[in-house]
Amino acid sequence: MLAGALPLCGPALAQTATPRMQPSITALLNSGYTIAAASSDGVSQFVYLQGANAQGHKQAYACQLQFGPSGGFRGCLVLP
């Protein structure tokens, strides 16, 4: 389960994601990843996905969605 990895997501959340370089939430779900957790602070929504990469190694992503007029999908980062 991803619960053990969630405390490690702080450094990943401080980084800036580039959506063009990272997969979308839909692409991750279509490749077998599942939503493990979600959180919100009222401005941002974070969706945490877990699954396996193309080599079969377990991997987790944190994806950010921003609320408000300038909001939208901000990108997904691989968690350490």
C-alpha positions as CSV (number, residue, x, y, z in Angstrom):
1,M,0.0,0.0,0.0
2,L,1.1,3.6,-0.6
3,A,0.5,4.7,3.0
4,G,4.1,4.1,3.9
5,A,5.2,6.4,1.0
6,L,2.9,9.3,1.8
7,P,5.2,10.9,4.4
8,L,7.9,11.0,1.7
9,C,5.8,13.0,-0.7
10,G,6.6,16.4,0.9
11,P,9.8,17.0,-1.2
12,A,8.0,15.9,-4.4
13,L,5.1,18.3,-3.8
14,A,7.5,21.2,-3.5
15,Q,8.8,20.6,-7.0
16,T,7.2,22.1,-10.1
17,A,5.7,19.5,-12.5
18,T,5.8,19.9,-16.2
19,P,2.7,18.2,-17.6
20,R,4.2,17.7,-21.1
21,M,7.0,15.6,-19.6
22,Q,4.9,13.5,-17.2
23,P,2.0,11.2,-17.9
24,S,-1.6,12.4,-17.2
25,I,-3.8,10.8,-14.6
26,T,-5.8,9.2,-17.4
27,A,-2.7,7.7,-19.0
28,L,-1.6,6.3,-15.6
29,L,-5.0,4.8,-14.9
30,N,-5.1,3.3,-18.5
31,S,-1.7,1.6,-17.9
32,G,-2.9,-0.1,-14.7
33,Y,-2.2,2.4,-11.9
34,T,-4.8,2.7,-9.2
35,I,-5.7,5.7,-7.0
36,A,-4.4,5.0,-3.6
37,A,-5.2,8.3,-1.8
38,A,-6.2,11.9,-2.3
39,S,-5.9,15.1,-0.3
40,S,-7.0,18.7,-0.7
41,D,-6.2,21.9,1.1
42,G,-9.1,23.8,-0.5
43,V,-6.9,25.2,-3.3
44,S,-5.0,22.2,-4.6
45,Q,-6.1,18.6,-5.0
46,F,-3.4,15.9,-4.9
47,V,-4.2,12.4,-6.2
48,Y,-1.7,9.6,-5.4
49,L,-1.5,6.7,-7.7
50,Q,0.4,3.4,-7.4
51,G,1.3,0.7,-9.9
52,A,4.2,-0.7,-11.8
53,N,6.3,0.9,-14.5
54,A,7.1,-0.7,-17.9
55,Q,10.0,-2.7,-16.3
56,G,7.6,-4.1,-13.6
57,H,9.0,-2.1,-10.7
58,K,6.6,-0.6,-8.2
59,Q,6.1,3.1,-8.6
60,A,4.0,5.8,-7.2
61,Y,2.9,9.3,-8.5
62,A,1.6,12.4,-6.9
63,C,-0.6,14.4,-9.4
64,Q,-1.8,18.0,-8.7
65,L,-5.0,19.7,-9.8
66,Q,-5.4,23.4,-9.0
67,F,-8.8,25.0,-8.2
68,G,-9.8,28.5,-9.3
69,P,-9.9,30.6,-12.5
70,S,-6.3,29.8,-13.4
71,G,-6.5,26.2,-12.2
72,G,-6.3,22.9,-14.0
73,F,-4.0,19.9,-14.2
74,R,-0.5,20.8,-13.0
75,G,1.2,17.5,-13.6
76,C,2.4,14.3,-12.0
77,L,5.6,13.6,-10.2
78,V,7.2,10.3,-9.5
79,L,7.5,9.8,-5.7
80,P,10.8,8.5,-4.4
